[in-house]
């Protein structure tokens, strides 16, 4: 018989599968367990009873929720709760709410313009639509405005007001000031098409103003102050699709993609002011022109128009899509009513082609017409030109005179043969006095590229549209391109930022914006800054599933992974330096991956395992499983993964059966340790928000409270609050009560009626407290009480193949007869040990000849090894069990093992 004492120096090996218990050749197996449940595993080697959770509230209407992080600063982050077509915001564990105010907005539903002051510029307009909105149009240069003076009642003065603004067609400019047109209270901001919930503090008389300089359709309304209650933002995503929403944050904006939905912008305008608006690009991307196109005839060049196709072309799913129409010739016009106001430029090119009978004019290749109406205008109208590029403008004169001497309708011929010259007409700085004038340049050569957005479907040959970039003519054209994104063609599935571009991932394509212009996909842009639109064919009919930002972009489908990079690994992607290289054939599931430093983690296509993506020394990416030792631990299926980065990096994987895997992950220390997280309920979602000393982990848990299924939003308690002391948050769905004077009966516990709970009261722990009638009674009166649902942490070691003289101890009869534990911040009442989880004993209460209080929290326990009720077996183990609400931290163990060697 052989005998020895064997140390377990750390408990950060995590759980391993029963299938791996024979791998005693692996040193790390000695610090693993077959069962590791509800333990928090540290890279340093200790394991402790996991923290409890703070109950914060319930989801909207008790609906299934998706939790979304928004990072402001480390100390100011927000948690977005996404339910069926609605977003709510949690700041510091509390929902953003509005207080009651008596202030009102007159005629905020725009039944006419009563109560508002309309300021329409010449060539613009301000009207009521008749359907609850106001339409505002400028003249392309100057803005039209709509203003209301709002008097704040004394009872509401100095109070935060919630202002809701709906913008059916944006962007619309908004400002609030203490005088008409001022923005000293709310700096002018642009509101996109969508819904906006703004928090403003108002006093006295204030002026709310909306404005639009564009000639295009702009609408606002309704507008109102919020009633008391929780702020709720409308969102487009239905309950069945909220897990498919993918997001990428840049500054104050979360860009959102979702299979089957147009892209969105979730905008933070302060922690209490939020918007959900459409993401819109009028500069592409566009499909290539079809080989045999129909013609499309617009009914007008600006405003709301109708498009008529020469054959069946349009689909109902084209509503919302952009179309590019190209007409021969250039026509630019504007209404000028101030200094430094100009039309867009025309581009003159080609040869003049001088006619034999007239040396002053050519054949029209470089000839353009000047049109203007300056009745009532006081000032000087000029033509300016620039060579090569539309910049560096200088005045162009005719016979040394100002352009005002030119007859309306006069033709001007540029004499710079084969040069590219830009012309514009307008008023220079310092040359305006009063009035307004309409000015226009018409040039029959070149082309005008206009863009429209489809607003309504009539039939397959007719749709309604709004002009978002002026058209060149109203004649039919066969030179057009259809926008790539629409309900008919499909929308992107994922989004990411990389190399100064916004990237959208489609089923088979990757779309990278113009550099540093996140809404621009104009393929007329030249050079390295041009947009990148490339095919990413990864095999399956369903196409690409996700995009992950690492050192390079990684695109995943169900059968393969591709790395997207330029010709050199450390160079940015450009239109000419782009490659997509397959590096793995494992494929992924449609679950959003996560980045952890230079590595990525994603769910394999089976949905039951986690894989790691890493860049090797040779510059190539590779993927490997993180669950080699626990291949069956996630058989229920992984629904979501997210990462907590401080104090330890931990990967959280929410499982479909309501449990959660927590993997302590530190590649530098070679730690990848899995533990199972269980609670009295089903975990449906989770997320982590950055913190200063510890990241906050939030969970959405479906529990039965007071006999009713209830979806709770809960925050995992800080590790520093789980070590004893006055407040020890080791209970789930926990609540804190601070009594003005000590009390034994605690009320307000209706959620736990008929349940047994645990409590920590003034530094002492109590179990099995019965709740009835919404209250429970403590054994002693207390001031500070933390209470909630109990949970238990269990650990069962792997096979103890120690103490063998004649070879291996595996499959040899052995007995564990002593066990020593090194503990920290532990109450003996909460920890038991034994040879199996159903054969456990309490820690000894007589230590070195004195009796200790089992409920007191000891900073360190290093008792001598105690006798262990082990029996002879080929499979001797040791087991530990910790129970809330008592803290427990296990740092190390020494196991006394005796083995009968077979001869």
N, C-alpha and C positions, 0 to 999 in steps of 0.2 A: 504494500500500500504506500502511495506517495501522498504527500501533503505540502501545501504552501499557501502563502498569503499573496494575493495578486491584486495590484492596484488598477483602478479605473480612474485615470487622471482627468477625464473630461466626459461630458455627456452631450457632445455636439455631433454625434454620428447620425442621429435621427433614426427613423424607422426603416427597417429592411423587410423584404418579403420573406415569408416562410420558405420560399424556394431558394433563398440565398443563405440559409442558416448553416449549410455545410461548408461555406467558404471561409473556414478558419484560417486559410492561408492569407487572407487579407487582414492586415493589422487593424484597420479602422473598424472591422466587425466587432472588436472588443468594446467599442464605445457606442455601439448601436443597440437598438432594441427591436424586438418583434412587434411590440406595441408601444407607441409614443403618442399619447393622446392628451391634448390640452396642456401640454408643456410648452413654455417659451424657451427656445434654444438659442444660446449665445455663441458667437464666434469665439469668445474667451474660454468656453468650455462648460460653463454652468448651465443648468436648466432650472427654470422656476415655474411655479404655477402661473399660467398665463393671466394677464390682466382681465378684469371684468369689463363691462361695457356700461356707459352712461346712456340712459334713455333720454332722447332729445325730443321726440314727437312721432307722429305717424305720417305716412305718405298721404298725398292728396286723395281723398275719397277712398282710402285704403287700397289704392291701386298698386300693381306691380311697378317698380321704379328702376331706373338706371341712374347711377350716381356718376357725375362728371366733375372733374377737378378744374378749377380756374385759379391760376397762380398770379397773385398780385405781387406781394413780397413774401418773404419767409414768415412774416408775422401777420400778413393780411391776405388770406386766401379765401375763396368762396367755394362752396359745394353746390353744384346745380343738381336738382332733383328732376329728372325727366320722366314724366308719366304720359299717358295717352294724350298727345297733342298739347301738352302743357309743361312749362318749366317753372319751378319755384327755386328760390335762392336761400341757402343757409349760410349765414355769417357767424363764425365763432359759436357754432352749435345752436343758433336760433334762426328761425325763419325771418326774412325781411318782411316787415308789415308796415301798413300805413295807419296813421292816426286820423281821427275824425277832424274835419275842418268845415267851416261854414262858407268858405269862399266858393264862388261859382263862376263858371264861364257862360256868358250869355250866348245862346244860339250856337252851342258847340256842335250841333248836328247839322248846321248849315241849311236850314230851311230858308233859303235866301241868304242875304248878307247882313240882315238886321243885327246890330250890335257890333259890327266890324267896320273898320275903315279900310276901304280898298284904295290902293295906290298903284294904278296901272300906268306904266310908261307908254310913250308913243310907240305903237307897233306891238304892244303887249295887251294883256287882258286879265281881269280878275272877275270870276263869275261863280255862281252856285250851280252845281251840276244837276240839282233836282233829285239826287239819290243819296243825300247825306254827306256830300263832300264839297269842298271849294276847289276850283281850278284856278291855278295861277300860272301865267305865262309872261316871260319877259320878251324882249325883242332880240335876244341873242347877245346883247352887250349889257344893257341896263336891266335892272331887276324890277319886277312888279312886287308889291307887298300887300299883306293883309294883316291888320293890326287891331288889337283890342286892348283898351284900358281896363284893368281889373282892380277893383277895390277890395282889399283884404279887411274883413271885419276885425274889430279890436280883439275879440276872443280868439281869433286864429292868427293874429300877428306874431311873427317870430317862430311860428310852428312849421315843421316840415310838411310840405304839400306833395302829394303824389300826383303827378301829371301824366295822363295817358294820352298819347297821340298816335293815331292810326294814319299811315301813309299808304294809300292804295297805289299811287304812282310817284316814285321818287327819282332822284333825291330832292328834298325840300329843305331849305335853310330855315333854322329856327333860332331865335334869340329872345332873351327877356332882359329888360332894363328898367331903370327908374324914370326914364323918359322915352318918348316914342322913338324907335330906331336905335336906342342904346342897347348895349349888351353887358352892362356892368354887373348884372346878377347872374346871368347864364351866358357865357361867351358863345358867339354864333357857332352852331354845329350843323352838320349835314345829316339829315335823317333819311335813310334809305327806305325802299319799299318794304313795309312790314309794320310791326307794332313796337312802340317805345314807351317804357315806364320810367319816368324821370322823377328824381327827388329834388325839390327846390324849397328853400326857406324864404318866405315872402312876408313883407310888411308894407302897410300903406297902400299906395296906388302903384301898380306895376304895369308894364306894357309887354304883352306877348305878341311877337311878330313872326309871320311866315313870309318867305320870299323865294323867288325863282327868277334867275336871269335868262333861263333858256326859253327858246320858242317852243320846245317840246312839251308834251302833256305832263303836267305836274298837278297832283291832287293831294289834299290833306283833309282828314276828318273821318270819324268824329274826334272831338277834343274834349276832355273832361278832367276834373279833379277826382281822385280816387276816393271811394268810400272806405271806412275803416275795415281792416282785414289784411289777409296775406296777399302779397304781390304775386300774381300769376300771369306769366307771359304765354300767349298762344304760340304753339310750335306746330310744324306740319306732320310730325312723325306719329303714326298710329302705334298702339300698344304692342302689336305683333312685331314691329320693326325697330323698337328702341335699342335692342342689342346690336343692331347692324349700323347704328350711327357711329361714324368715325370722325375724330376731331384733331385739329392741330392748331396750337395757339401761337399767335404772333402779336406781341404787344397786348393791346386791350381787346383783341378780337380772337374768338374761336371760330375757325373755318370748319364747316361741317359738311360731310358727304354721307350719303346713305343710298344703298341700292334702291332704285325706283323713285327717288325724290330729288327735286332740284337742290342745288347747293345753297347753304345758308351761312349767315354771319351772326354769331352770338356776340354782342358787343357790351362791354362793361364801360359805363360812363361815370364810374365811381361805384363803390361797393353797394350802393342802394339805388343805382340807376342802371337799367339794362334795356337792351333792344334785341329783337330777333328780326333780321331783315334778309331779304333775298341777296344772294351773291350774284352780281350781274356783270358781265363783260360785253361791251358792244364792239370790241375789237377782236372778234374771233373767239374760239377757233371755228373754222369753217371746213365743211367737206369739200373735196375737189369737185369741180364742175362736171356734171354728167356729160357723156359723149353725145347724146342726142337730146338736148334740153328743150323743154317747153319754153314759151315766152311768158313773162310776167309783166303785166301793165299796172302801174300804180295810179290811183285816181288823183293824187296830189303829191306835192313835193315836201310838205311839212304837215304836222298835226296828225289827227286821226284820219286814216285813209282806208281804201279797200284795195286789195290785190286780186287781180283777175288773171288766172292762168289759161293758156291756150288748150290745155287738156287736163285730165284728172291728175292732180299733183299733191294737193294738200290732204292731211289727215287730222282728225280731232286732236291727236297727240302733239300737233305742231303748235298749239296754243302755248305761248310763253317763249317760243323759239325765236332766234334772230335770223334774218335773211339779209344777205348783201346783194344789192342791185347796182349794176354799173351801167352808166349811160355815157355816150359820147358827148364831149363838150363840158365846159366848166362855167358855172353860174354862181356867183357869190353875192350876197346882199345883206344889208344891215340897216337898222335905224340908229343913227348917231344922235346923241343928245348930251354930250359932255366931252371933256378933254380926253385925248389919247384913246379914241374909240375907232376901231377899224373892222372891215370885213375880213373874212378868211382870205388867204392869198389864192390867186390863180397861178398856174405854172405854164409859162410860155416857152416853147422849144421849137426846133426845126429851122429850116431856111426861110428867109423872107420871100424869095422868088419874085424879084422885081419885074413888073410888067413893062413891055417895050414902049407903051404910049404914056406912061406915067411913072416917073422916077420917085414920086413921094409915097406911093403905096404899093403893096405887093399883092399876091394872090390870096391873102387871108390866112396863111399858115401862121403868121405871127401878129395877126390883127385882132384886136378885141374891142368891144363896145363899152362905152361909159353911159350909165343911166343914173339920173338922180332927180329927186324932187325936194327942193330946198325952200319951198314957200314957207315963210314965217321963221326961217332959220337965220340966225345972225352968227357969223363966224366964217372960217375959211375951210373949204373942203379941198383936200389934196389927194393926189395919187403918189404912192411911194413904191419903190422897187428895191429889190435885192438880187444879187448875182449868186448863183450856185446853190444857196440854201435860204430858206425863209427867215433870215436874221441879218442884222447889220443894215437896216432899212435907211434910205435917204430919199429926200423929196425928188419927185420927177415933175418937171415943168414943161409947158408947151409954149414955145416962143417967149420964154421968160416970164409967163403969166401964171397965176394960180389957176387950179383946175376949174374954179368957178366960172372962168371965161369960156369953158368948153360948152358947146350946145348939148343939151340932153339928147342922147342917142348918137353922139359923135363916135367915130371909130379912130383908134390909135394903133399905129403899127410900130412894133419894136424893131429896131434896125440892127440888132446884134445877132447876125446870122449864126445859127447852130449853137448858140449859147443858151443855157438854162437861166431864165430870168423870172422872178416872182413879182407880182404886182398886187397891191391892195389899195383900197380907197377908204377915206375916213377923215377924222379930225385930229390934228397933231396936238400935243400938249401945249396949253397956253393960247390956243387959237379958237376956242369956243366962247361964245357970249350967251346965247339963249336959243330957245326953240329946238326943233328936231328936224332931221332930214333923212330921207331914205336914199341909200346909195347902193349901186350895183355894178358889177363887172361881168360881162358875158364874153366868153371865148369859145368858139366852136370846136377847137381842137383839144386834144388830151381827153381825159375822162373824169367823171365824178363818181366817187364810190360812196353810196349811201347805205344806211342800215335801217331796217325796220324790225319791230318786234310784234309778232302775231298776238292779237288780243282776243280774237273770237273766230270760231269756225262756222261758216255758212254751209258750204258743200265742198266737194273735192276740187272745185275750180275757183272758189271765192272764200277769202278770209278777211276779217278786219285786222288792222294793224295800226301801230303808232310809229311815227318816224322818230328815230333816236339819233340819226345823223342825216342831214339834209340830202334829198335825192336830186339828181341832176336834171330829170325830165319826167314827163308823165306819159311818154310813149312806151310801148312794149319793148322789153329787152330780153334777149336770150343769154345775156352775160350776167349770171347770178350764181350765188353759192348759198347753200343751206347751212345753218348752224349745226355743229356736231351734237350739242346737248339739247335734248327735248324728251318729253314723255314718249314720243314715237321712236326716237333713236336710242334713248337710254341716257342715264346720268352716271357720273362717277361714283365709285364705291368707296374710295379712300382718298386721303389728302395728307400731304406732308410738305415741310419746308426744307430745302437743301440748296446750297450754292446760290443764295440770294433769289431763288425762284419759288413760286408756289406751284406744287405738283399735284395734279389730280390723276387718279388711277381709274381707268375704264376697264371694261371687260377684256379688251385686247390692246389698248393704247395707253400711253403715258403722256400727259400734257404738262409741259413746263412753261410757265409764263415768261414774258420778257423780263430780263434781270431787273429786280427792284421795282417792278410794276406788276402787282399781284392780280390786276384785273385786265391785263393787256396780253392778247395772244395774236397780235397783228403780224401776219407772216410777211408783210412788206418791210418789216424792220430788218436791217442788214447788220452783219457782223456777229461777233460772239454773243451780243446781248439779245439776239433774236430768239423767239420762242422755240421750244424743242417739242415737237409732236412726233412721236415714234411708236411703232408697233412693238408690243411685248407679247409675243405668242408663246404661251407656256404649256399648250397642249390641250387641256380639256375643253369641252364645249361650253362649260360654264365660265371659262376664262379666269382672269386674275381675281384674287380674293382680298389681298391686303398689301400695303406698302409699309416698310419699316425704315426709319431713318437711323442709320449707323454712321460709320465713317463714309460709307457709300449708301445709296438707296438699295434696299432689297425688296423684290417683288415676289410674293408667294401665290401659288395656285394649289389645287388639290393634288397635283402630281409632281411639282418641281419648284425650285427656288432659283431666282435669277438675281445676280448683282448688276446694278446699273452704274456705270462709271465711264470716264473718258478714256482716252488711249493710255494715259498714265494714271497710276492709282491715286496720286496726290494732286491732280489737276481738276479744275471744275469742268462740269459737263457743258458743252456748247452744241449748237446744231451740227457741227462737223466733227466733233469729238464725242462720240456716244457709242457705247456698246452695251449689250445685254448678254451676259454669259451665265449659262446654267451651271450651278455648282452642287446641286443636291436633288435627288429624285424621291425624297421622302414625301414632300408636299405638306400642306398645312390645312387646318380646319378654318372655317369662317368665324374665327375668334380673333379679336384685335391683338397683335403681338405687343411686346414691351421692350424698351431698350434699357440696359443696365450698364452704364458706362460704354465701353467700346463693343460690348456684346449685346445680342438680342435673344429673347426667349419667345417661342411661339408654340402653339398647340398643334401637334401632328394631325394628319388628316383623319386618323381614327377617332380623334377627339378625347383620347384617354391618356395621352402622354405629353410631356413637355420636352422640347428640344432647344438646344442652345446653338446660336450662330456666333462664330468667332473668326477673326481674321488671323491667319497663321503667319509665321515668320517669312514665308515665301510670298506673301502678298495675296494669297488666295483665301477665299472664305470656305468654311466647312461647317456642317451641322452634326451634332451628336446628341443623343438622348441624355437628359438629366435624371432619368428614372430607371437606370440600369439595375439598381438594387431594389427598386420598388415598382416593378412593371405593372402590378395589379392594384395599386393603391387608389387609382382614379378611375376604376371601371365604371363608375356611375356616369362619367362624362364631365368634361371641363367646360363650364359655361362662360367663365371670364377669368382673366389674370390681371393683376395689378401689383405694383411694387412699393414697398415701404423702404426708404433709404437710410433713415436714422432711427435709433442708434446703431442698428445692424441692418444690412440689406436683407430684406425678406420678400420672397415671391409668394403672393397669395393667389391661390387658384380656387375659385368658387365652383363647387361640384353640383351636379344636377340633383343629388339626393339631399341637399340642404346642409351638407358639411363643407368644410374648407380645408385645403392643404396649405400649410405655411412652411416654406422652405427657407431656412437661413442660408444665405448665399454669399460666400466670400472666396473668390478664386485665388487670391493671394495667399490665404491661409488654408486653401484646399478643403474648404468646408461647404458641403451641399447636404443639408440635413433637413429631412422632412418630418413634420409632426402633423397630426390630424387635429383639427379644431372642430369641436362639437359644442352645441348649446341646446337649451330647451326650446327648440323651434327650428325653422329651416332658413338658412342663410341664402338669400336670393341674389344679392349683389353686394359689392364692396368697392372702396376706393381709398386712396391715400392722398393727403394734402401735406405739403412741406411745412415743417415747423422749425423753430430756432434750435431746440435741443432734441426734439423727437418729432418725427412725422406723425400726424394724426391719421388713424385708420377708422374709416366709417363703414358701417354695415347696414344693409336693409334686411331685416329678419322678420319672417312670418311666424308670429307666436300666437298662442291662445291666451288671451288676457281677459279676465272676468267672464270666461266662457265664450268669448268671441274671437274668431281669427282676426288678428291685427298685424298690419305691416308696420314695423317700428324702424325708425332711423335712430341708430345708436353709434356712439363713438367709443372706441376702445380706450380704456383708461391709461393714463401715463404710467410707465414702469415705476417712476418715483413715488407714485401713490399706491403701490401694492407691497409695501415693505413694513407695514404696521403703522404706528403713530395714531394721531387723532382721527384721520380719515384714511381708511384702507379699502380701496375700491376693488375688492375681490367678490363681485356678484354681478350677474348679467342682468341687463335691462334695469340697471340700478338707479336709485334716486337718493338724493341727499336731503336730510331734514336738519335744520339748526333751530333748536327750541330756545326761546328766550330764557327759560329756566328748566332745570332737569325735569324730565317726564318719562314715565315708564310706558304709557300707552301712546302709540304713534298712529295717527289717522292719515287719511289720504292715500291709502294703499289699496283702493278699490280694484286696481288692475290685477291684484294677486288674490282676490277672494277665492277661498276654497283651496288655496295652495299653501305649501310649506316653503318658507323663505329663510334666508340667512341675513344676518345683520352684523355690522361693526359699530359699536357704540362706545364712544369715549375711550378708545384704545382696547376694547375687549370684543371677542368674536362670539356669536351665538348662532346655533343651528336649529332647524326644525321649529321655527316660529310659525304658528298657524294664523292665517289671516281670515277674519270673518267680519262682515259688515264694514269692510273698508279699513279695518284697524288691526293692530297686533300689539302684544304686550311683551316688553322686555323684562328679564329677571330683575333688573335694577333700573332706576331712573337715569336718563342720560341727556346730554345737551346736543351733541353732534352724532347723528345716526346716518349710516349708509346702509341701505338694504336693497335686496333684489333676489334673483333666482339663483339657486345653488348650481354648482358644477364640480366635477371631479377630474383630476389629472391622474392617468395611470401609465406606468412604465413596466414593461416585462422585458428582461434582458434576452440576449441571444443565448445560444448554447454555450455553456462555460467549459470550454475544452482546455482546462488547466490541469497541472499537477500530474504529469505522466512521466514515469521513468522509462517505460518500454514503448517509446514512440508516441503516437497521438493519444490524446484523452477523449477524442471523439468516439462515441458509441461504447465508452467504458463506464462502468458503474462508478458513480461519484456522489459526493454529499457536500453541500454547502453548510458548514457548521458555525461560522462566525461572519458577521457583517459590521463593518465600520463605515460611518458616513461623516463627511465633512460638509456641514450645513451653514448657511448664512441667512440672517433675517427670517428665522423660522420659529413658528409656534408648534411645540410637540403635539398639541392636540390635533393638528391638521395633517400629520404624516404617519403612515403605517408602512410596515415592511414585512416581507415573508417570501416563501419559496414559490408562490403562485398568487394570482390576483384574487383567488377565493380563499386564501390561507394567509391572512395578514395579522400582524401584531402591532400594538402601539410602541412608540419609542419608550425606553425606560424613563421613569420619573425620579428614580433615586440615582443621583450622580455624585460620585466621590463622597458618599456618606451623607448627602443632604438631599432633601426632596425639593423638586423644582415645580413651579406652577406651569401646568401644561398649556394654559392659554396665553402666557406671556411670550412676547416675541424676543428671542435671543439673537443678538448680533452675530454670534458665531457659536456653533456646536461642533466640538471635536472630541466627543467621548471615545473611550476605548471601544474596540470591537465588542459587540455583544453576541451572546449565543443566538443561534439561528435554527429555527425548527425545520431543518431540512432532512429529507429522507434519502436513502440510497436509490439512485436512479441513473439511467443512461442519459437523462435529459434534465439535470439539475439546473435551476435558474434562480434569479432573485427578482422580486417585484417590489414596486413602490406605488403608493397611492397618496395623493395630496387632495385636500378638500377645502373649497371655499367655505368660510371667509378668511381662513388662517393663511398667512403668507408662508411660503416654503421655497427655498433656493438650495439645490443640491449641487455642490461644487466637485466632489470626488467621492470615491468609495474604495474600500479595501475588502476583498472577498477571501474568506478562508475556505479552501477546497481540499477535500481528501478524495483520492481516486484509488479504486481497486484495479490495478493493471491486469489485463488478461495475459496469460503466459502461453 
